[in-house]
Amino acid sequence: MQFGSDDLAKYTFLPEAGDFIRAQGIELSDLSRPDYVNVVNRARERIIEAITRGRVSDQIAKNKEIEIMSFPVSLVLVRSTNLDHLMSLYAGAEASRVEYFLSNERNPRIIEDIFKDYIGVELEHTSGKGHLSAYYSTTSNLFLSLPPFRIPIMEYLKRAVGLRKPEWKLVNRMVSSGKVFVTQEDIIHLIREEIKAMIYQRLKDTKLAKLPENLERISKEIIKMAPPPRESFTILKVGPENYPPCVREALKLLEKGENVPHYGRFLLATYLLRVGKSVDDIVALFPKAPNFKQNVTRYQVEHIAGLKGGRTKYSVPSCKTLQTHSFCFMDPIKCHGISSPLQYPADRRRSRMQDEGTGREEEEARKGSQPNSNRERERAMKRNRRQTVDWT
């Protein structure tokens, strides 16, 4: 479908918005002219909103052209700072704005086209296509409306497998003819990370160029306002010879060009990040994977590392969780007694526990282990009595 100026003012990340600007024949040097002062001011405002509020305002300028043109100008300004953490922050802030408009969109055709053409998901609107409009609930004894959209099961599972709430489990969803019924809110939640990845990649692809003087001043202002990057996490050095069987299996599947289940990819990213691999190291493992998209893969790994999105650093899944998701390949000897892939091999886990125990004993000896309460004093006397009995 053809997007109008009202649509492009909301979904400024769409390529059609860029086509709109190119049709105006605007060059970067033109932005120093008084004609474009409102565009530049709106671009600056978008970035300041992202820094101070974490989200670009959903208020649209009365002049839709200003709103549309301000987005690529904001990308140029953010890219000119060369601050990766600011690019990440800005991508998330613009994505939150897109999520707001998608959640409130009343035209299902717009949602379908955005999902199909830019997310790669065949989103089917259920009304008017021969589907039942309601179903009978045996729990409430009422006819309830069906969710308005359906997506293929595999597209649903790829995105929902990491969501922990019970309502995302396939057994709790309505499924028909290989497709899962979802609400408008559901689909926005499922693809929010991909929206961020798209905008972040647009930033990375924006070419650096000599800025006009007015944009140069704004760029320096933004650098001063930008928050400092978050500290990186503590890492534990582990060589490939000590990778657990589940990680080795994921690497083997990638090397053969076969599909790695979602939880296998999640395990691989969390584990390798934890043992000291960089985002670049991990992304470099995936090109042979089916349907590989470098920008999406990079964003997902950076999100897991806590560098994107909500800045949560994800933990390595436990052995029990991997068993639940059928991605455990236990070595009966080296995996014996461990509860996390990070404890593999088992003898390393025992050695670490012994080291920690020795460290505690040395610390107690250094402090003199003086009892500081009646209860501790009684325990010390009992230990002394037991030692006396043992020696006689």
ChimeraX attribute file (.defattr): number of C-alpha atoms within 10 A of each C-alpha:
attribute: neighborCount
match mode: 1-to-1
recipient: residues
	/A:1	8
	/A:2	8
	/A:3	14
	/A:4	10
	/A:5	18
	/A:6	14
	/A:7	17
	/A:8	21
	/A:9	24
	/A:10	22
	/A:11	23
	/A:12	21
	/A:13	20
	/A:14	18
	/A:15	11
	/A:16	17
	/A:17	25
	/A:18	16
	/A:19	10
	/A:20	15
	/A:21	16
	/A:22	12
	/A:23	9
	/A:24	9
	/A:25	8
	/A:26	12
	/A:27	9
	/A:28	13
	/A:29	12
	/A:30	12
	/A:31	20
	/A:32	15
	/A:33	10
	/A:34	10
	/A:35	10
	/A:36	15
	/A:37	14
	/A:38	17
	/A:39	22
	/A:40	24
	/A:41	16
	/A:42	20
	/A:43	25
	/A:44	22
	/A:45	16
	/A:46	21
	/A:47	27
	/A:48	19
	/A:49	16
	/A:50	21
	/A:51	19
	/A:52	12
	/A:53	11
	/A:54	17
	/A:55	21
	/A:56	23
	/A:57	16
	/A:58	14
	/A:59	9
	/A:60	13
	/A:61	13
	/A:62	8
	/A:63	13
	/A:64	16
	/A:65	17
	/A:66	20
	/A:67	25
	/A:68	29
	/A:69	26
	/A:70	24
	/A:71	25
	/A:72	20
	/A:73	20
	/A:74	24
	/A:75	23
	/A:76	20
	/A:77	25
	/A:78	27
	/A:79	22
	/A:80	23
	/A:81	20
	/A:82	13
	/A:83	14
	/A:84	16
	/A:85	16
	/A:86	22
	/A:87	23
	/A:88	24
	/A:89	25
	/A:90	28
	/A:91	28
	/A:92	26
	/A:93	24
	/A:94	27
	/A:95	26
	/A:96	21
	/A:97	19
	/A:98	21
	/A:99	19
	/A:100	14
	/A:101	15
	/A:102	21
	/A:103	17
	/A:104	10
	/A:105	15
	/A:106	10
	/A:107	9
	/A:108	16
	/A:109	14
	/A:110	16
	/A:111	19
	/A:112	18
	/A:113	18
	/A:114	19
	/A:115	18
	/A:116	14
	/A:117	11
	/A:118	13
	/A:119	15
	/A:120	11
	/A:121	17
	/A:122	16
	/A:123	23
	/A:124	21
	/A:125	19
	/A:126	17
	/A:127	13
	/A:128	8
	/A:129	9
	/A:130	7
	/A:131	11
	/A:132	11
	/A:133	15
	/A:134	12
	/A:135	11
	/A:136	12
	/A:137	10
	/A:138	8
	/A:139	6
	/A:140	8
	/A:141	8
	/A:142	11
	/A:143	12
	/A:144	12
	/A:145	11
	/A:146	18
	/A:147	18
	/A:148	15
	/A:149	20
	/A:150	22
	/A:151	19
	/A:152	18
	/A:153	16
	/A:154	12
	/A:155	16
	/A:156	21
	/A:157	18
	/A:158	13
	/A:159	18
	/A:160	20
	/A:161	15
	/A:162	13
	/A:163	13
	/A:164	9
	/A:165	8
	/A:166	10
	/A:167	11
	/A:168	18
	/A:169	14
	/A:170	15
	/A:171	9
	/A:172	9
	/A:173	13
	/A:174	13
	/A:175	16
	/A:176	12
	/A:177	7
	/A:178	10
	/A:179	18
	/A:180	20
	/A:181	22
	/A:182	24
	/A:183	14
	/A:184	16
	/A:185	12
	/A:186	15
	/A:187	21
	/A:188	19
	/A:189	15
	/A:190	18
	/A:191	18
	/A:192	17
	/A:193	19
	/A:194	19
	/A:195	22
	/A:196	27
	/A:197	26
	/A:198	20
	/A:199	23
	/A:200	26
	/A:201	19
	/A:202	18
	/A:203	23
	/A:204	18
	/A:205	11
	/A:206	16
	/A:207	11
	/A:208	13
	/A:209	10
	/A:210	10
	/A:211	17
	/A:212	14
	/A:213	12
	/A:214	13
	/A:215	23
	/A:216	15
	/A:217	11
	/A:218	18
	/A:219	21
	/A:220	13
	/A:221	14
	/A:222	20
	/A:223	16
	/A:224	11
	/A:225	13
	/A:226	18
	/A:227	13
	/A:228	11
	/A:229	11
	/A:230	10
	/A:231	8
	/A:232	10
	/A:233	12
	/A:234	10
	/A:235	12
	/A:236	13
	/A:237	11
	/A:238	14
	/A:239	9
	/A:240	11
	/A:241	7
	/A:242	15
	/A:243	19
	/A:244	22
	/A:245	19
	/A:246	20
	/A:247	22
	/A:248	16
	/A:249	18
	/A:250	21
	/A:251	18
	/A:252	13
	/A:253	16
	/A:254	19
	/A:255	14
	/A:256	10
	/A:257	14
	/A:258	13
	/A:259	15
	/A:260	20
	/A:261	17
	/A:262	17
	/A:263	19
	/A:264	22
	/A:265	18
	/A:266	20
	/A:267	23
	/A:268	24
	/A:269	25
	/A:270	20
	/A:271	21
	/A:272	22
	/A:273	26
	/A:274	22
	/A:275	17
	/A:276	16
	/A:277	17
	/A:278	15
	/A:279	20
	/A:280	11
	/A:281	12
	/A:282	17
	/A:283	19
	/A:284	12
	/A:285	13
	/A:286	21
	/A:287	15
	/A:288	15
	/A:289	16
	/A:290	12
	/A:291	9
	/A:292	11
	/A:293	11
	/A:294	14
	/A:295	17
	/A:296	19
	/A:297	19
	/A:298	19
	/A:299	24
	/A:300	23
	/A:301	23
	/A:302	23
	/A:303	20
	/A:304	22
	/A:305	22
	/A:306	18
	/A:307	23
	/A:308	24
	/A:309	21
	/A:310	11
	/A:311	14
	/A:312	12
	/A:313	18
	/A:314	17
	/A:315	15
	/A:316	19
	/A:317	19
	/A:318	16
	/A:319	21
	/A:320	13
	/A:321	15
	/A:322	18
	/A:323	12
	/A:324	10
	/A:325	14
	/A:326	12
	/A:327	22
	/A:328	20
	/A:329	16
	/A:330	14
	/A:331	14
	/A:332	8
	/A:333	10
	/A:334	18
	/A:335	21
	/A:336	13
	/A:337	15
	/A:338	17
	/A:339	15
	/A:340	16
	/A:341	22
	/A:342	22
	/A:343	20
	/A:344	20
	/A:345	20
	/A:346	19
	/A:347	16
	/A:348	14
	/A:349	17
	/A:350	14
	/A:351	11
	/A:352	13
	/A:353	12
	/A:354	12
	/A:355	12
	/A:356	12
	/A:357	12
	/A:358	12
	/A:359	12
	/A:360	12
	/A:361	13
	/A:362	12
	/A:363	12
	/A:364	12
	/A:365	11
	/A:366	9
	/A:367	9
	/A:368	9
	/A:369	11
	/A:370	11
	/A:371	12
	/A:372	8
	/A:373	8
	/A:374	9
	/A:375	9
	/A:376	12
	/A:377	13
	/A:378	12
	/A:379	12
	/A:380	15
	/A:381	11
	/A:382	12
	/A:383	11
	/A:384	12
	/A:385	11
	/A:386	11
	/A:387	11
	/A:388	10
	/A:389	8
	/A:390	8
	/A:391	6
	/A:392	5
